[in-house]
Amino acid sequence: MGGEFIKCEFDAPLATVKINRPEVLNAYNAQLLDELHQTLKDVFTRDDLGAVILTAVGTKAFSVGGDIDYLEKLNSQEAEELSKKGKAICDLIESSCPVVIAAIDGYALGGGMELTLACDIRLATTRARFGQPEVKLGIIPAFGATQRLPRLIGIGKAKELLFTGDIIDATVAYEIGLINEVVTPRSLLSSAREIALEITDRSAKAVTMIKRAINKGFHNGIESGYEYENEAFAESFKTEEHRIRIREIQRIVKEDNN
């Protein structure tokens, strides 16, 4: 799995997928997007996978978005295809059964930031920077930021960031709810791995159902989310897993009280 611009390391139950084009601050081109899409598709099909950490090689940037030379040569039809390609990757991340954790160091701009928006959890270092500067180039975000960002941080703050193209630091990103946690550069991957392993220690079936319920509510409306939650809750009682876990919790509580 992986390719020239994407590296993939697997250590069950975790996979770490790294954008690998540090010489251009991990800017994407068509090949990088194709490799990322295929790698994620391959990873998500593994039965022994519990969570994915999406990160990048180098300390200066997670990804600064599109390679300027690449974007400059696009015509209208090619731009439309690029947008569909990027959205397909983000949709794949968002709809995947495993939890996807973005581990962000340095700049996450444009399409790079949009990739992180599709992830379930975002950790960033103190030197991380975020922004959707497309408006400064006379274009708009292409991978879903106009829809995901308002849902994540609220419509007012999202409009401000999208209209101005301003770049914000990790502290501000945390304060507005764009990221879950600010960590030191040295502890980025270990912190991401710690959260990933905590999640994979839970019921994989339940985590997947929770993720699906949240997404259904966001995309199809709250009633759709409620309906799926009800169905999934009933479904979770069709196996013995919950009973086994309940008994284990009861055992631990009993030992703690003795």
Secondary structure, DSSP 4 states (H G I P E B T S, - for coil): ---SSEEEEEETTEEEEEE--GGGTT-B-HHHHHHHHHHHHHHHT-TT--EEEEEESSSSEEE-SB-HHHHHT--HHHHHHHHHHHHHHHHHHHH-SSEEEEEE-SEEETHHHHHHHTSSEEEEETT-EEE-GGGGGT---SSSHHHHHHHHH-HHHHHHHHHH--EEEHHHHHHTTS-SEEE-GGGHHHHHHHHHHHHHTS-HHHHHHHHHHHHHHHHH-HHHHHHHHHHHHHHGGGSSHHHHHHHHHHHHHHHHH-
